[in-house]
């Protein structure tokens, strides 16, 4: 029997994040300042739009803090007790953030509908001032994060946090202008509903993506049936079973499989070449490149004597 294990360790192959902590620190500081300013503003004005945007800002600031913590922990090296280091911390934190966002969005939607029928008096001038303060601060944060927004999932999420909060501040400003010029108090509730509409879809998207990672579903964009066909098309490969793929964290998909090869591969030394060929196959031929893979190369005799419980996928 022959067993082959292959693991790519290069930083660019395993999706190791760069060090973006300084940018995240600045963005988080700005977001925390926005939270304080808007919280004070929502108390002074009684505005649902501003209250909703404050809750949105809290979620965004929390998201940036999570991104900062994740960016720090993800740089810690793996060890014998934590073989993947802290790479999955970002997934767990994102699921918690998605739950918070969903709760905020649902509250804003329910309260917004109620205030459409019972609109309270909202001081437009104060509302406008706090909305402008929030928008300016968010624009600064957007400028800081924009150049790194495509670096990895963590930075993309942080950028989207700030971008969505800027849109929320814009909604507050529009509501203030409408109230000041027309006296249409329902504009505040409509702005709150607009902000909720930004929050809820993002919350569901985050929940779906993070749950998929935690449940170890096949990485999006990777067709395991196609992977199986590619491996079976290699010379000397007789069968592929126990084929599994999952995502440890952003940029770190993994794949394992048992590959059955012809008996002569173990007598002529060809098994090592087979392992190399299978590794190259999964690393180069698919939309999702798998550079961290583990393969067991075995004969048909070994495969036939494996427990039935392991002969799946």
C-alpha positions in Angstrom: 0.0 0.0 0.0 1.2 3.5 -0.7 0.1 6.7 0.9 0.9 10.1 -0.4 0.3 13.4 1.2 0.9 16.8 -0.4 0.7 20.2 1.2 1.5 23.5 -0.5 3.0 26.0 2.0 3.9 29.0 -0.1 2.2 32.2 1.2 0.8 33.1 -2.2 -0.6 29.7 -2.7 -2.4 29.3 0.7 -3.9 32.7 0.7 -1.9 34.1 3.6 -3.1 37.6 4.3 -0.9 40.6 4.2 -0.5 43.0 7.2 -3.3 45.5 6.9 -3.7 46.3 10.6 -2.7 49.9 10.4 -5.4 50.7 7.8 -8.0 48.8 9.8 -7.0 50.6 13.0 -7.6 53.9 11.3 -10.9 52.8 9.8 -12.1 51.3 13.1 -11.2 54.6 15.0 -13.2 56.6 12.5 -16.2 54.1 12.8 -16.1 54.2 16.6 -16.2 58.1 16.4 -19.2 57.9 14.1 -21.0 55.6 16.5 -20.6 58.0 19.4 -21.6 61.0 17.3 -24.7 59.3 15.8 -25.8 57.9 19.1 -25.8 61.3 20.6 -27.6 62.6 17.5 -30.3 59.9 17.6 -31.0 60.8 21.2 -31.2 64.5 20.4 -33.3 64.2 17.3 -35.4 61.1 18.0 -34.8 60.1 14.3 -35.4 56.5 13.3 -33.1 56.9 10.3 -30.3 58.1 12.5 -31.0 55.5 15.2 -31.0 52.8 12.6 -27.9 54.2 11.0 -26.3 54.3 14.5 -27.1 50.6 15.0 -25.8 50.0 11.5 -22.6 51.9 12.4 -22.2 49.8 15.6 -22.4 46.7 13.5 -19.9 48.2 11.0 -17.5 49.2 13.8 -17.8 45.8 15.3 -17.1 44.3 11.9 -14.0 46.4 11.5 -12.9 45.4 15.0 -13.4 41.8 14.1 -11.5 42.4 10.9 -8.7 43.9 12.9 -8.6 41.1 15.4 -8.8 38.5 12.6 -6.0 40.3 10.7 -3.8 40.1 13.9 -4.6 36.5 14.8 -4.3 35.3 11.2 -0.7 36.3 11.2 0.1 34.0 14.1 1.9 30.8 12.9 0.3 27.4 13.2 1.6 24.9 15.8 1.0 21.3 16.8 -2.1 22.2 18.8 -3.6 24.6 16.3 -2.6 23.2 12.9 -4.4 25.9 11.0 -3.5 28.6 13.4 -6.4 31.1 13.9 -7.5 31.2 10.3 -11.1 30.2 11.0 -11.7 33.0 13.6 -12.8 35.3 10.8 -15.6 32.9 9.8 -16.9 32.5 13.4 -16.8 36.2 13.9 -18.5 37.0 10.6 -21.4 34.6 11.5 -21.9 36.5 14.7 -21.8 39.8 12.9 -24.3 38.6 10.3 -26.7 37.6 13.2 -26.4 41.1 14.6 -26.9 42.8 11.3 -30.0 40.7 10.7 -31.5 41.7 14.0 -30.8 45.4 13.4 -32.3 45.2 9.9 -35.5 43.5 11.0 -35.9 46.0 13.8 -35.5 48.9 11.4 -38.0 47.4 9.0 -40.7 46.8 11.6 -40.1 50.2 13.3 -40.0 51.9 9.9 -43.3 50.6 8.8 -44.9 51.7 12.1 -43.5 55.2 11.8 -44.9 55.5 8.3 -48.3 55.6 9.9 -47.3 57.4 13.1 -44.4 59.7 12.1 -42.8 61.6 15.1 -41.5 65.2 14.8 -37.8 65.1 13.8 -35.6 68.2 13.8 -34.3 68.4 10.3 -31.3 70.7 11.0 -29.8 68.5 13.7 -30.5 65.4 11.6 -28.7 67.0 8.6 -25.6 67.9 10.7 -25.2 64.4 12.2 -25.8 62.8 8.7 -23.1 65.0 7.1 -20.6 64.3 9.9 -21.2 60.5 9.4 -20.8 60.8 5.6 -17.6 62.8 5.8 -16.0 60.3 8.2 -17.1 57.3 6.1 -15.6 58.9 3.0 -12.3 59.2 4.7 -12.4 55.6 5.8 -13.4 54.5 2.3 -10.3 56.4 0.9 -8.1 54.6 3.4 -9.4 51.1 2.7 -10.1 51.3 -1.1 -6.6 50.5 -2.2 -6.6 47.2 -0.3 -10.2 46.2 -0.8 -9.3 43.3 -3.1 -6.4 41.9 -1.0 -8.5 39.2 0.7 -12.0 38.5 2.0 -11.3 40.2 5.3 -10.4 43.5 3.7 -13.3 43.3 1.2 -15.7 42.8 4.1 -14.2 45.8 6.0 -14.5 48.0 2.9 -18.1 47.0 2.4 -18.8 47.8 6.0 -17.7 51.3 5.5 -19.3 51.7 2.1 -22.7 50.6 3.4 -22.4 52.9 6.4 -21.7 55.8 4.0 -24.8 54.9 2.1 -26.8 54.9 5.4 -25.4 58.4 6.2 -26.5 59.5 2.8 -30.0 58.3 3.5 -30.1 60.3 6.7 -29.0 63.4 4.8 -31.7 63.0 2.1 -34.3 62.5 4.8 -33.2 65.7 6.6 -33.4 67.7 3.4 -36.8 66.3 2.5 -38.2 67.1 6.0 -36.6 70.6 6.0 -38.0 71.5 2.5 -41.4 69.8 2.5 -42.2 68.9 6.1 -42.8 65.3 5.0 -41.9 63.6 8.3 -42.3 60.1 6.8 -39.1 60.7 5.0 -37.2 59.7 8.2 -39.0 56.3 8.3 -38.4 55.8 4.6 -34.7 56.4 5.1 -34.7 53.9 7.9 -36.4 51.3 5.6 -33.8 52.1 3.0 -30.9 51.5 5.4 -32.7 48.2 6.5 -32.8 47.2 2.8 -29.0 47.6 2.7 -28.5 45.6 5.9 -30.7 42.5 5.5 -29.5 41.1 2.2 -25.9 41.5 3.4 -26.7 39.7 6.6 -28.2 36.7 4.8 -25.3 36.6 2.4 -22.8 36.6 5.3 -24.8 33.9 7.1 -25.0 31.7 4.0 -21.3 32.0 3.2 -20.0 31.5 6.8 -22.4 28.6 7.5 -21.2 26.9 4.3 -17.6 27.2 5.6 -18.4 25.9 9.1 -20.4 23.0 7.6 -17.4 22.2 5.4 -19.4 22.5 2.2 -17.5 22.3 -1.1 -15.9 25.6 -1.9 -18.0 27.8 -4.2 -16.9 27.4 -7.8 -15.4 24.0 -7.3 -17.2 21.1 -9.0 -16.1 17.8 -7.4 -17.6 15.7 -10.2 -15.3 17.6 -12.6 -12.4 17.1 -10.2 -13.1 13.4 -10.1 -13.3 13.2 -14.0 -9.9 15.1 -14.3 -8.2 12.7 -11.9 -9.7 9.6 -13.5 -8.4 10.9 -16.9 -4.8 10.6 -15.7 -2.8 7.6 -16.8 -2.8 4.6 -14.5 -5.7 5.9 -12.3 -8.3 3.3 -11.7 -10.7 4.9 -9.3 -11.1 7.9 -7.0 -13.1 7.7 -3.7 -13.3 9.5 -0.4 -13.1 12.8 -2.3 -13.8 15.8 0.0 -13.2 19.5 -0.3 -13.8 22.3 2.2 -12.7 25.8 3.1 -10.6 26.3 6.3 -10.8 30.1 5.9 -10.8 32.8 3.2 -8.3 31.8 0.5 -7.6 28.4 2.0 -9.6 25.7 0.3 -8.5 22.1 1.0 -9.1 18.8 -0.7 -8.5 15.1 0.2 -9.0 11.9 -1.7 -8.0 8.3 -2.1 -6.6 7.6 -5.6 -6.5 4.0 -6.7 -3.7 3.3 -9.2 -2.5 0.3 -11.1 -0.4 -2.2 -9.1 2.7 -1.8 -11.3 2.9 1.9 -10.1 4.3 0.6 -6.8 6.8 -1.7 -8.4 8.2 0.6 -11.1 8.4 3.7 -8.8 5.6 5.5 -10.7 3.5 6.1 -7.6 5.5 9.3 -6.8 4.9 10.7 -10.2 1.2 9.9 -9.9 1.1 12.0 -6.7 2.8 14.9 -8.5 0.3 14.6 -11.4 -2.7 14.6 -9.1 -1.4 17.6 -7.2 -0.8 19.6 -10.4 -4.3 18.6 -11.7 -6.2 20.1 -8.7 -3.9 23.1 -8.5 -4.2 24.2 -12.1 -7.3 23.0 -13.9 -10.2 24.5 -11.9 -11.7 27.9 -11.1 -10.7 27.3 -7.4 -7.1 26.3 -7.3 -6.4 23.8 -4.5 -2.8 24.2 -3.3 -3.4 22.5 0.1 -4.3 18.9 -0.7 -3.8 15.4 0.8 -3.9 12.3 -1.4 -3.6 8.6 -0.5 -2.3 6.6 -3.4 -3.3 3.0 -3.1 -3.8 -0.2 -5.1 -7.1 -1.8 -6.0 -6.4 -4.6 -3.4 -6.1 -2.0 -0.6 -9.2 -0.1 -1.7 -11.2 -3.4 -1.8 -10.3 -4.1 1.8 -11.2 -0.7 3.3 -14.3 -0.6 5.6 -17.5 0.1 3.7 -18.1 3.1 6.0 -15.1 4.8 4.4 -16.0 4.1 0.8 -18.1 7.1 0.0 -18.0 10.2 -2.1 
